[in-house]
Amino acid sequence: MAITGTKKQMQGSSGMKNYFVNLCTIEDAIQVESQYTDCSVKLSLKGKDNDFNYTCFVNQNFEKDNNGVISGLKFPEDLNTLYLATKADLDVSDLGVVNVETLKGKNVAIINYMSTGKYKRNTWGVVSSWDDADVLETKFLEQVAKGYPRDFSKDIVPSNKTATITADDLPF
């Protein structure tokens, strides 16, 4: 038997990368207290293809008047993006209570990435509709180029290179 050269796909867009775009359905959504942001919505998600359970936190700070009454959303408007992706109406009370019950059963795309933090994998707090998953991936890569999220692990670098393996490289 003679093998003079086979090609093996290396890491790249069709191989291994350090983030994943997942299509999910929102199983539950609750507003939780956060010491870092004015509003944090915890999404419990179920993957479309693998039935895997994911958790995503969408955080938001509010613009407030002198009396502490909510008057708008501060940049970035991730909460607004969540409601746009689910085609639901966002309703925030003067005290910052969000109508999370309208999110249950809606579909969103999320990005999970390899993390250098406490947990091996983390979920990015920005979501999109299933139809805009490619736009979400582009936004994520733009943020990675700017250094966000800070716990993103850059150990695996996407590449489209292939390697040639000769008979000397094979174990038989």
N, C-alpha and C positions, 0 to 999 in steps of 0.2 A: 504494500500500500504506500502510495506516495502522496504527501500533502505538501504543496509548495507555498501555499499562502491562503489563509482564510481571513476574513475581516470580522472583527468583533466590535460591536457598537460600544463606544466608551460613554462616559457621563455626558449628558446633553439634554436637549429638550425632549427627546423621546426616551432618554435613560433616566438615571437617578438625578434628582435635584433636591434642594433643601427647602422647598415649599410646595404646597399642594392646593389646588383649587377644588373645593368640594361643593356640590349642590346639595342643599339641605332643606328640610321642612321644619318650621318652628313648632316644637311640641309644647313649649311653655315660655312665657315671658313675664318677668317680675321686675319691679323697680326696687333696687337695693340701696342701702346707705353706703356712701363712699366718703372717706376722709380727704380724697384728692380732687373730686369733681362734684359739681352741684347735682348731677343726675347720673345714675348708672343703671342701665337696663341689662339684666341677665337673661340671655336667650339659651334655652335648652333645645338643641337641634338634633335631628335624626338624618343621617346621610341617605341620599336617594338610592345610590347603588349598593352600599354596603351595610345599611342599617346601623352604622356606628353612631354612638352618641357623642355630640360635641357640646361644648359650652363656650359662649362668646359674650363678652361684656362690651356694650356700646356706651361710651361715656360722653357727657356733654356738660359744658358750662353755660350759664345763662347771663344775659345782660339784665341788670336790675336797676330800678330807680332808687332814689334816696331812702325810700321806705322798705326796700327789699322785695318789692313786687316785680315779678318776671315781666320783662318787656321785649325780649328777643333771645336769639341763640348767638353765642359767640363762635368765632371760627376755631376749629373746623366744625362744620355742622353735620357731624356723624349721625346724630339722632334723626335729623331731617332726611339724610341719605337712606337710613333704614326704612323710614316710612315711605319714601319715594320708591324704593326697591320692592316693597310689598304692596304698593298701590293702595295704602291705607291713609286715612286722614290723621295727622298729628294734632293732638289736643293737649296743651300744657296749661294747668291751672296757674293762678297767680302765685301759689306757693311752690310750684315746681312738680306737681303730681302729673304723671304722664299716663295716657290711656293705653296701657300695654295689652289689655285684653283683646284689642282688635288685631294683634299680631299673630295670635294662635292659628295654626294651620296654613300660614303663608309660606311661600318658597323664597329662599335667599341663597346666594352663593357666598362662600366664605373662603378665607385663605388660612391654612395652618402652616406654620413654619418651624424649622429646627431652631431651638432657642439655646442661648448660653446662660439663661437664668436658672431658677430653682427647678423648673420642669423641663424635660427634653423637648417638648413641643408646646407651642403657644398658638393662640388664634388671634389674628389681626382684628381690631375693633371696627373695621370698615366692611360693609357688606354691599352686595348689589343684587339685582334680579338675575335669574338664571340666564336670561338673554344677553346680559351685559357682563358675563363672567370674564370674557377676554379683556374688557375695559378695566375691570377690577384688577386683573393680573398686571396690566400695564401701569396702573396707579401704584400698585404695590412695589413694582420694580423701580419706579421713579422715586418712591420714598426710601427704598433701600439705598439707592445711589446718593441720597441726601444724608444717610446715616440713621434712618428710622425704619422700623422699630429698633431701639438701642440694643435689645437682647437678641437680635437676628444673628444666627450663626452663619458665617461666610466660609466655613470649612470646605463645603462642596461647591466648586465653581462650575456652573453650567458650561458645557463645551460641546461642539458638534464634531469633534475630531474622531477619526477611526484609527485603529491600530492594525497593522498587518502582523499576523502571527505566522511564523514559519514552522516547519516540522521540528526544528530543534526546541521550540517553546512548548511542545505538547508532551504530556507525560507518557505516551506510548511509543 
